[in-house]
Amino acid sequence: MAKKPKTVFVCQECGYESPKWMGRCVCGAWNSFVEEKVLPSDISEDPRRRGKAPGAGGSTKPSQLKNVGSADHQRIDTGIRELNRVLGGGLVKGSLTLISGEPGIGKSTLIIQAAQKIAEKAGPVLYVSGEESEEQIKMRADRVCGKLSDALFVLAETNMENIQTACETVKPVFLVIDSIQTMYTQELDSVPGSVSQVRACGNLLMRIGKGADIPVFIVAHVTKSGELAGPKIVEHMVDCVLNFTGERDHDIRILRAYKNRFGTTSEIGAFQMEEAGLIQIENLSGSLLENTSEQAEGSVITAIYEGSRPVFMEIQALATPANVGFARRTAVGVDHQRLSMILAVLEKKQGMPLLNQDVYVNVVGGLRPDSTCVDLAVALSVYSSVRGITPQKRTVAIGEVGLTGDLRSVQNAEKIAIEADRLGYQQIIMPAKNAGRMKKDLAGSCQIIGVRTLSDAIGVYRG
């Protein structure tokens, strides 16, 4: 006998379910509940959460962890080295990957390029689109892929039952769903994109992927704040969560993993958007340091270590007298609260009057470093702009600035120093603890200068 749907109220922000309407959700959102009808099977039929009845088969006896065999995860080469790097070496069979990003950032372009290369090497690939027609997908594929493989199939469909039937017919080695917010299952009455529909479609895709060892790429929408739209249960369900970022007025695109059950989350992939699609960037530091041959006021070179490679970038700062009212603090690529803290340290420890100065800080190239390794470069760039000075040597600055004006050690400073030496920089300013732990001398002429405080770093920078 068919199960009757029940009525619940679901929060559109966090996915919390309530038997009655609430003005404020437990997550703090106001007026976020909508009425939806869900089937009791939505949760109980999830094979990961369903318990087996006595006598239903299978063993309920616990196993010793040391005797459990480790699965040999076979990976599929996507044909895109930067994508393989972020995934941890390629696509794992049966894995679910969720990719998000701003509209127009290049998600569909990247996926269609990967789908074409996988179809050429591994076998049939099914690209399911709920947002574009087959003709639109064909036009993009002709532009970015050239000659298309006979094993690349496309389906403009939003019904999950029809998609499941197509998978049984094509038997793909790779499945793309673009996007999950447009998909629906006819078991539910709610509209596509609702919490219950996204959750039900995610469960069905998990059964398709895990059951047939098909890696599944799921495109997801983002909210105004840049976070993944829909219930958090989808993020917990998938094996990998990727985020594609970049500025519309810059060509550089950065792919980063926020979650990866089969690899690291510290790697990034770099691409450049061109007319022929996304092109892999061989030398990311070189792309970000195009116009740094001459030293300029307010410009300082710094670096962070992402995964297996150092990335060098330019920090620019501009300080001008404030006209009226409060001084402005504008940061692009640097955390605004972090900038306020650094400016407070400069005022308190260096006696630098910034109360009547508008301060603008920018990371050239649109990169958004999330490491405190760039603190020292931000402080030196502001100091350089205010005092109107430039260093006598080509300088790299790394280090975390503390509230007391001291410099805290950072990770991978030795690897950054080796790369700075290779790029021809003359000196690198770093925390004294990092300089003391350097295991070997640099091959070139780059001088390593260890400093303990921000005042010492400014003294070295002035020359």
C-alpha positions in Angstrom: 0.0 0.0 0.0 1.3 3.4 -1.0 2.5 5.6 1.8 0.6 8.9 2.3 2.7 12.1 2.4 2.7 14.1 5.6 2.8 17.8 6.0 5.8 19.4 7.6 7.3 22.9 7.8 10.9 23.1 6.5 13.4 25.9 7.1 14.8 27.1 3.7 18.0 28.2 5.4 19.1 25.1 7.3 16.6 22.4 6.4 15.2 22.0 9.9 11.8 20.3 9.9 9.0 21.2 12.3 5.5 19.7 12.6 4.1 23.3 12.9 5.0 26.7 11.6 7.6 28.7 13.6 8.4 32.4 13.3 12.0 31.8 14.0 14.1 28.7 13.3 16.6 27.1 15.6 19.3 28.4 13.2 18.2 32.0 13.9 16.5 32.7 10.6 13.2 34.6 10.6 10.1 33.7 8.5 12.1 30.9 6.7 9.6 28.0 7.1 7.5 26.8 4.1 4.9 24.1 4.1 5.9 20.9 2.2 4.6 17.4 1.8 7.2 14.7 2.3 7.0 10.9 2.3 8.0 9.0 5.4 10.4 7.0 3.1 12.6 10.1 2.5 14.7 9.2 5.6 13.8 5.7 6.4 14.6 4.3 3.0 18.1 5.9 3.0 20.3 2.8 2.9 22.9 4.5 5.1 20.4 5.2 7.9 18.1 2.2 7.6 18.4 -0.6 10.1 18.0 -4.2 8.9 15.1 -6.2 10.4 16.0 -9.5 12.1 16.4 -12.3 9.5 16.6 -9.8 6.6 20.1 -11.0 5.7 23.5 -9.6 6.4 25.7 -9.8 9.4 25.2 -7.7 12.5 28.3 -8.9 14.2 31.0 -6.2 14.6 34.3 -6.8 12.9 37.8 -6.0 14.1 39.0 -2.8 12.5 42.4 -4.2 11.8 40.9 -7.2 9.9 38.7 -5.0 7.6 40.1 -4.9 4.1 40.9 -1.5 2.6 39.1 -0.8 -0.6 41.3 0.0 -3.6 39.7 3.2 -4.9 40.1 3.2 -8.7 40.4 6.7 -10.2 39.4 8.0 -13.6 41.7 10.5 -15.2 39.6 13.6 -16.1 42.2 14.7 -18.6 42.5 18.1 -16.8 45.6 18.1 -14.5 44.5 21.0 -12.3 41.1 19.2 -11.7 42.9 16.0 -10.9 45.1 17.8 -8.4 42.1 19.2 -6.5 40.3 15.8 -6.5 43.3 14.0 -5.2 44.4 12.3 -8.4 41.2 11.8 -10.4 37.6 10.8 -10.0 37.0 7.8 -7.6 34.4 5.3 -9.0 31.1 5.6 -7.1 31.9 9.0 -5.6 29.6 12.0 -5.5 31.2 15.4 -6.1 29.3 18.7 -5.4 30.6 21.7 -7.3 29.4 25.3 -6.7 30.2 28.8 -7.8 28.7 32.1 -8.8 26.6 32.1 -12.0 28.8 32.5 -15.1 32.0 31.6 -13.3 32.7 28.6 -15.5 31.3 25.5 -13.8 29.5 24.1 -16.8 32.5 24.9 -19.0 34.9 23.0 -16.8 32.5 20.0 -16.5 31.8 19.8 -20.2 35.6 19.8 -20.9 36.2 17.1 -18.4 33.2 15.1 -19.8 34.6 15.3 -23.3 38.1 14.0 -22.2 36.6 11.2 -20.1 34.4 10.1 -23.0 37.4 9.9 -25.3 39.4 7.7 -22.8 37.1 5.8 -20.5 33.7 5.3 -22.1 30.2 6.7 -22.2 29.5 9.9 -20.3 26.0 11.3 -19.6 25.5 15.0 -19.2 22.1 15.8 -17.7 21.0 19.5 -17.8 17.9 20.9 -16.2 18.7 24.5 -17.0 19.8 24.5 -20.7 18.5 22.8 -23.8 20.5 20.2 -25.7 21.2 22.8 -28.4 22.7 25.2 -25.9 25.0 22.5 -24.5 26.1 21.6 -28.0 27.0 25.2 -28.9 29.2 25.4 -25.8 30.8 22.0 -26.3 31.6 22.9 -30.0 33.3 26.1 -28.8 35.4 24.7 -25.9 35.9 21.0 -27.0 36.2 21.1 -30.8 35.4 17.6 -32.2 33.0 15.8 -29.9 33.3 12.2 -28.9 30.7 9.6 -29.9 30.6 8.5 -26.3 29.4 11.9 -25.0 25.6 11.8 -24.4 23.4 14.8 -23.4 19.9 14.8 -21.8 17.8 17.8 -21.1 15.7 16.4 -18.2 14.6 17.3 -14.7 12.7 14.1 -13.7 14.9 11.8 -11.6 13.0 8.7 -12.6 13.7 9.4 -16.3 17.3 10.1 -15.5 17.6 6.8 -13.7 16.1 5.0 -16.7 18.6 6.8 -19.0 21.5 5.7 -16.8 20.3 2.1 -17.1 20.3 2.4 -20.9 23.5 4.3 -21.5 25.5 2.7 -18.6 27.8 5.8 -18.3 31.2 5.8 -16.6 30.6 9.4 -15.6 27.4 11.2 -14.8 26.9 15.0 -14.6 23.8 16.6 -13.0 23.4 20.4 -13.8 21.9 21.4 -11.5 20.4 19.6 -8.5 18.1 22.6 -7.7 16.2 21.9 -11.0 15.7 18.2 -10.4 12.6 16.6 -8.9 11.2 13.2 -8.1 7.5 12.5 -8.7 7.2 10.8 -5.3 6.9 14.3 -3.8 4.5 17.1 -4.5 6.9 20.0 -3.6 8.5 22.2 -6.3 12.0 21.5 -7.6 14.7 23.2 -5.5 12.8 22.8 -2.2 14.5 21.2 0.7 12.6 18.0 0.5 13.2 17.7 -3.3 16.9 18.4 -3.1 17.3 15.9 -0.3 15.3 13.2 -2.1 17.1 13.7 -5.4 20.5 13.6 -3.6 19.6 10.3 -2.0 18.6 8.9 -5.4 21.8 10.1 -7.0 23.8 8.5 -4.2 22.0 5.1 -4.9 22.7 5.4 -8.6 26.4 6.3 -8.1 27.2 3.9 -5.3 25.2 1.0 -6.8 26.8 1.1 -10.3 30.2 2.6 -9.4 29.5 5.7 -11.4 31.3 8.9 -10.3 28.6 11.7 -10.2 29.3 15.4 -10.6 26.5 17.5 -9.1 26.3 21.2 -9.8 24.7 23.3 -7.0 23.5 26.9 -6.8 24.9 29.4 -4.3 23.2 31.9 -2.0 23.8 35.6 -2.0 26.5 35.1 0.6 28.3 32.6 -1.6 27.4 29.5 0.4 25.8 26.4 -1.0 22.1 26.6 -1.4 19.8 23.9 -0.1 20.0 21.7 3.0 23.3 20.8 4.6 22.4 17.1 4.4 23.5 17.2 0.8 27.0 18.4 1.7 27.3 15.6 4.3 26.0 13.0 1.8 28.6 13.7 -1.0 32.3 12.7 -0.9 33.7 15.9 -2.2 32.7 19.5 -2.2 34.4 21.8 -4.7 34.1 25.6 -5.0 34.9 27.6 -8.1 35.8 31.2 -7.5 37.0 34.2 -9.4 36.2 37.8 -10.2 34.2 38.7 -13.3 36.7 41.4 -14.3 39.7 38.9 -14.0 40.5 35.9 -16.1 41.9 33.8 -13.3 39.6 31.1 -11.8 40.5 29.1 -8.6 39.1 25.7 -7.9 39.3 24.6 -4.2 38.0 21.6 -2.3 36.2 22.2 1.0 35.7 18.5 1.7 37.4 15.5 0.1 37.1 12.0 1.5 39.6 10.6 -1.0 42.3 13.3 -0.9 43.5 16.6 0.6 41.6 19.8 0.9 44.8 22.0 0.7 45.3 21.8 -3.1 44.0 24.5 -5.5 43.5 24.4 -9.2 44.2 27.4 -11.4 42.5 28.2 -14.7 42.2 31.1 -17.0 39.0 31.9 -18.8 39.5 32.4 -22.5 37.3 32.3 -25.6 38.1 28.6 -26.1 37.1 27.8 -22.6 39.1 27.2 -19.4 42.9 27.0 -19.9 45.1 25.5 -17.2 47.6 27.9 -15.7 51.1 26.3 -15.6 52.7 29.1 -13.5 50.1 30.8 -11.2 52.7 33.0 -9.5 53.9 34.3 -12.8 50.3 35.2 -13.8 49.8 37.1 -10.5 53.2 38.9 -10.7 53.1 40.4 -14.2 54.0 44.0 -13.4 56.4 43.8 -10.4 59.7 44.4 -12.2 59.9 47.9 -10.6 59.3 48.6 -6.9 56.4 51.0 -6.2 55.1 52.6 -3.1 52.5 50.5 -1.3 53.4 47.3 -3.2 54.8 44.3 -1.3 55.2 40.7 -2.6 54.1 37.8 -0.4 53.4 34.1 -0.7 51.2 31.3 0.6 51.6 27.6 0.3 48.7 25.8 -1.3 48.8 22.1 -1.2 52.0 21.2 -3.0 53.1 24.5 -4.5 53.9 28.1 -3.3 51.8 30.9 -4.8 53.3 34.3 -4.9 51.1 37.4 -5.1 51.3 41.2 -4.9 49.6 43.1 -2.0 48.9 46.8 -2.9 47.8 49.4 -0.4 46.9 53.1 -0.8 46.5 55.6 2.1 45.0 59.0 1.4 43.8 61.8 3.7 40.1 61.4 4.6 37.9 64.2 3.5 34.8 64.1 5.8 33.5 61.8 8.5 35.1 58.5 9.4 38.1 57.2 7.6 37.3 54.4 5.1 38.7 50.9 5.3 38.3 48.9 2.1 39.8 45.5 1.5 39.6 43.3 -1.6 41.0 39.8 -1.2 41.9 40.4 2.4 39.7 39.8 5.4 38.3 43.1 6.5 38.5 42.3 10.2 42.1 41.2 9.8 42.9 44.5 8.1 41.4 46.4 11.0 43.5 44.5 13.4 46.7 45.2 11.5 45.9 48.9 11.2 45.4 49.0 15.0 48.8 47.4 15.6 50.4 49.9 13.3 48.8 52.8 15.2 49.6 51.4 18.6 53.0 50.0 18.1 54.4 52.2 15.4 52.8 55.4 16.3 51.4 55.7 12.7 48.5 58.2 12.5 45.8 56.4 10.5 42.7 57.8 12.1 42.3 60.5 9.4 43.5 58.2 6.6 41.4 56.3 4.1 43.1 52.9 3.6 42.5 50.6 0.6 44.1 47.2 0.3 43.9 44.9 -2.7 45.3 41.5 -3.7 46.2 41.8 -7.3 44.7 39.2 -9.6 41.6 38.5 -7.7 43.1 35.8 -5.4 41.6 35.6 -1.9 44.2 34.1 0.4 42.8 32.6 3.6 46.1 32.4 5.4 47.6 34.7 8.0 50.9 34.3 6.2 50.1 37.6 4.3 49.7 39.7 7.5 53.3 41.1 7.4 52.9 42.0 3.7 49.7 43.9 4.4 51.3 45.9 7.2 54.4 46.7 5.2 52.3 47.8 2.1 50.3 50.2 4.3 53.4 51.5 5.9 55.0 52.0 2.5 52.0 54.0 1.2 51.8 56.2 4.3 55.5 57.0 4.5 56.1 57.0 0.7 59.1 54.6 0.8 60.1 51.7 -1.3 62.6 48.9 -0.5 66.1 49.0 -1.9 65.9 45.3 -2.8 63.4 43.0 -4.4 61.7 41.7 -1.2 59.2 39.0 -0.2 57.5 39.3 3.2 55.7 36.5 5.1 54.5 36.2 8.6 51.6 36.5 11.0 51.3 39.7 12.9 50.2 39.4 16.6 48.3 42.0 18.6 51.5 42.7 20.6 53.4 43.6 17.4 55.4 40.3 17.4 55.6 38.0 14.4 54.3 34.5 14.7 55.8 31.6 12.6 54.0 30.3 9.6 54.0 26.9 7.8 56.1 25.9 4.8 58.4 29.0 5.1 61.4 27.1 3.9 59.6 26.0 0.7 58.5 29.5 0.1 62.0 30.8 0.5 63.4 28.3 -1.9 60.9 29.3 -4.6 61.6 33.0 -3.9 65.3 32.3 -4.5 64.5 30.6 -7.7 62.4 33.6 -8.9 65.3 35.9 -8.3 64.2 37.9 -5.2 67.0 39.4 -3.2 65.7 39.1 0.3 62.9 37.4 2.2 61.6 38.8 5.5 60.2 36.1 7.8 59.6 35.4 11.5 62.8 34.6 13.4 61.5 31.2 14.4 61.1 30.2 10.8 64.5 31.6 9.9 66.1 29.6 12.7 64.6 26.4 11.4 65.9 26.7 7.9 67.6 23.4 7.2 69.7 24.4 4.2 71.2 27.5 2.5 69.6 28.8 -0.6 71.3 28.1 -3.9 71.0 31.7 -5.2 71.6 35.1 -3.7 68.3 35.5 -1.8 69.0 36.6 1.8 66.9 35.2 4.6 66.2 37.8 7.3 64.5 36.7 10.5 62.7 39.3 12.6 60.9 39.1 15.9 58.6 42.1 15.8 56.8 44.3 13.2 59.2 47.2 14.1 62.2 45.0 13.1 60.5 44.1 9.8 59.9 47.7 9.0 63.5 48.5 9.8 64.7 45.9 7.3 62.2 47.0 4.7 63.4 50.6 4.9 66.9 49.4 4.3 
